[in-house]
Amino acid sequence: MSISTFRTAVVRTPSGPDSIEIIDVPVVEPGPGEVRVEIAAAPVNPVDLGVARGLFHAMGLVNQPERTGLGWDFAGTVVAVGPGVDLAAGTRVAGLVDGFDRDFGTYAEQLIVRAADLAVVPDGLDLVAASTVPLNGLAAAQIVDLLGDAPAEGNRLLVTGAAGAVGGYVVSLAQDRGWQVTGLARAEDEEFVRGLGAEFTTHAEPGWDAVADGAVLQERGLALVRDHGDFVGVQPSAKPAAERGITVQVVVTHPDGARLGDLLARAASGELPTRVHAVMPLDQVAEAHRAVAKGGVRGRYVLKP
Ligand SMILES: NC(=O)c1ccc[n+]([C@@H]2O[C@H](COP(=O)([O-])OP(=O)(O)OC[C@H]3O[C@@H](n4cnc5c(N)ncnc54)[C@H](OP(=O)(O)O)[C@@H]3O)[C@@H](O)[C@H]2O)c1
């Protein structure tokens, strides 16, 4: 009997883009509450570069005997459903798999995923665009949850990296919660940031009521918060130490199918941008990683398995 297989990108001895291998692994059937998705698109996110160069292995966050999977978010089509799942084969979905310690990822032709972590992709939003939403849309939504509703007094929020994937979504979503948002980004990003309804700056002075740190400025970002203000970071493994009565929090993005459904609806309506820099075949994953590592990219590299 022949075993059917699918292709996936993994690292065994992580040491950067050249250590990424594409291997064949056996297809398995979804268990209760799970579906099998044929992946149409998987974006390259900054975290994937860290996994490929062994950053999280070195921190002790990965303990895989054979290989570590790459990729956190995806869009694709349901091809098989497990018991108790109310989704038909053929449904277009997007989703997020989280955590570092896993032998599978979204840089793959197929994925087994919990149905509760998925959202249906609205008609009119293509799968490449949809794939760019889950990780960074949910990160932004969960950052805004940590900030909460803006107080009536003191609602000036600085979003660093406002032209990035996380920052851009925070700029958009925080305004719904009453924050008066200024985006810190490069000079060439002004039109994009203002287009999201925010004020724009390339250089921020201290004194902000809150800072959401999409640019990973860390202590330099914390220094921009007023005494007793709020700071939300994006690096759980490097949370800046609190000072001056500032509330310091850090987002650890988790799957949330219902929330993702709302974010995809906002993407379909154009309210949330879905920027794609390039679409590349899975075989060119190392090249895509090298390009992202250079920095300055606007929009995602999206892999097509
Ligand atoms: N904790 C979590 O759960 C979680 C979830 C998602 C993402 N993240 C992390 O969040 C970070 C951002 O991710 P992303 O996908 O949004 O990255 P991104 O798309 O590359 O965005 C980062 C943005 O920050 C800008 N930037 C960097 N330094 C700046 C400075 N000094 N002034 C102005 N702009 C500056 C970059 O511009 P240039 O390209 O010109 O430098 C870029 O536009 C990454 O570290 C990622 O790993 C964490």
The ligand as an SDF file (V2000), in Angstrom:
LIG
                    3D

 48 52  0  0  0  0  0  0  0  0999 V2000
    4.4750   38.4960   20.3870 N   0  0  0  0  0  0  0  0  0  0  0  0
    3.7120   38.1210   19.3800 C   0  0  0  0  0  0  0  0  0  0  0  0
    2.7930   37.3380   19.5530 O   0  0  0  0  0  0  0  0  0  0  0  0
    3.9860   38.6800   18.0040 C   0  0  0  0  0  0  0  0  0  0  0  0
    3.0560   38.5030   16.9800 C   0  0  0  0  0  0  0  0  0  0  0  0
    3.3170   39.0440   15.7330 C   0  0  0  0  0  0  0  0  0  0  0  0
    4.5120   39.7390   15.5190 C   0  0  0  0  0  0  0  0  0  0  0  0
    5.3930   39.8700   16.5330 N   0  0  0  0  0  0  0  0  0  0  0  0
    6.6430   40.6160   16.3520 C   0  0  0  0  0  0  0  0  0  0  0  0
    6.3100   41.9630   16.0790 O   0  0  0  0  0  0  0  0  0  0  0  0
    7.3740   42.5610   15.3520 C   0  0  0  0  0  0  0  0  0  0  0  0
    6.8060   43.3080   14.1610 C   0  0  0  0  0  0  0  0  0  0  0  0
    6.3200   42.3680   13.2210 O   0  0  0  0  0  0  0  0  0  0  0  0
    5.7990   42.8550   11.7980 P   0  0  0  0  0  0  0  0  0  0  0  0
    5.3910   41.6640   11.0690 O   0  0  0  0  0  0  0  0  0  0  0  0
    4.8630   43.9890   11.9630 O   0  0  0  0  0  0  0  0  0  0  0  0
    7.1830   43.4020   11.1870 O   0  0  0  0  0  0  0  0  0  0  0  0
    7.3420   44.4270    9.9720 P   0  0  0  0  0  0  0  0  0  0  0  0
    6.1920   44.2770    9.0320 O   0  0  0  0  0  0  0  0  0  0  0  0
    8.7170   44.2420    9.4740 O   0  0  0  0  0  0  0  0  0  0  0  0
    7.1920   45.8460   10.6590 O   0  0  0  0  0  0  0  0  0  0  0  0
    8.1520   46.4690   11.4570 C   0  0  0  0  0  0  0  0  0  0  0  0
    8.1590   47.9120   11.0210 C   0  0  0  0  0  0  0  0  0  0  0  0
    8.8920   48.6990   11.9500 O   0  0  0  0  0  0  0  0  0  0  0  0
    9.6470   49.6230   11.2190 C   0  0  0  0  0  0  0  0  0  0  0  0
   10.7170   50.1800   12.0320 N   0  0  0  0  0  0  0  0  0  0  0  0
   11.7450   49.5330   12.6190 C   0  0  0  0  0  0  0  0  0  0  0  0
   12.5140   50.4000   13.3000 N   0  0  0  0  0  0  0  0  0  0  0  0
   11.9550   51.6240   13.1310 C   0  0  0  0  0  0  0  0  0  0  0  0
   12.2850   52.9260   13.5720 C   0  0  0  0  0  0  0  0  0  0  0  0
   13.3520   53.1370   14.3570 N   0  0  0  0  0  0  0  0  0  0  0  0
   11.4970   53.9520   13.2010 N   0  0  0  0  0  0  0  0  0  0  0  0
   10.4190   53.7380   12.4270 C   0  0  0  0  0  0  0  0  0  0  0  0
   10.0340   52.5190   11.9650 N   0  0  0  0  0  0  0  0  0  0  0  0
   10.8110   51.4760   12.3180 C   0  0  0  0  0  0  0  0  0  0  0  0
   10.1400   48.8280   10.0430 C   0  0  0  0  0  0  0  0  0  0  0  0
   10.6270   49.6580    9.0240 O   0  0  0  0  0  0  0  0  0  0  0  0
   11.9300   49.1840    8.1650 P   0  0  0  0  0  0  0  0  0  0  0  0
   11.5210   47.9360    7.4730 O   0  0  0  0  0  0  0  0  0  0  0  0
   12.1610   50.3380    7.2520 O   0  0  0  0  0  0  0  0  0  0  0  0
   13.0260   48.9660    9.1780 O   0  0  0  0  0  0  0  0  0  0  0  0
    8.8420   48.1000    9.6620 C   0  0  0  0  0  0  0  0  0  0  0  0
    8.0190   48.9130    8.8530 O   0  0  0  0  0  0  0  0  0  0  0  0
    8.3240   41.4070   14.9810 C   0  0  0  0  0  0  0  0  0  0  0  0
    9.4070   41.4080   15.8970 O   0  0  0  0  0  0  0  0  0  0  0  0
    7.4610   40.1920   15.1760 C   0  0  0  0  0  0  0  0  0  0  0  0
    8.2200   39.0260   15.4290 O   0  0  0  0  0  0  0  0  0  0  0  0
    5.1660   39.3600   17.7700 C   0  0  0  0  0  0  0  0  0  0  0  0
  1  2  1  0
  2  3  2  0
  2  4  1  0
  4  5  1  0
  4 48  2  0
  5  6  2  0
  6  7  1  0
  7  8  2  0
  8  9  1  0
  8 48  1  0
  9 10  1  0
  9 46  1  0
 10 11  1  0
 11 12  1  0
 11 44  1  0
 12 13  1  0
 13 14  1  0
 14 15  2  0
 14 16  1  0
 14 17  1  0
 17 18  1  0
 18 19  2  0
 18 20  1  0
 18 21  1  0
 21 22  1  0
 22 23  1  0
 23 24  1  0
 23 42  1  0
 24 25  1  0
 25 26  1  0
 25 36  1  0
 26 27  1  0
 26 35  1  0
 27 28  2  0
 28 29  1  0
 29 30  1  0
 29 35  2  0
 30 31  1  0
 30 32  2  0
 32 33  1  0
 33 34  2  0
 34 35  1  0
 36 37  1  0
 36 42  1  0
 37 38  1  0
 38 39  2  0
 38 40  1  0
 38 41  1  0
 42 43  1  0
 44 45  1  0
 44 46  1  0
 46 47  1  0
M  CHG  2   8   1  16  -1
M  END
$$$$
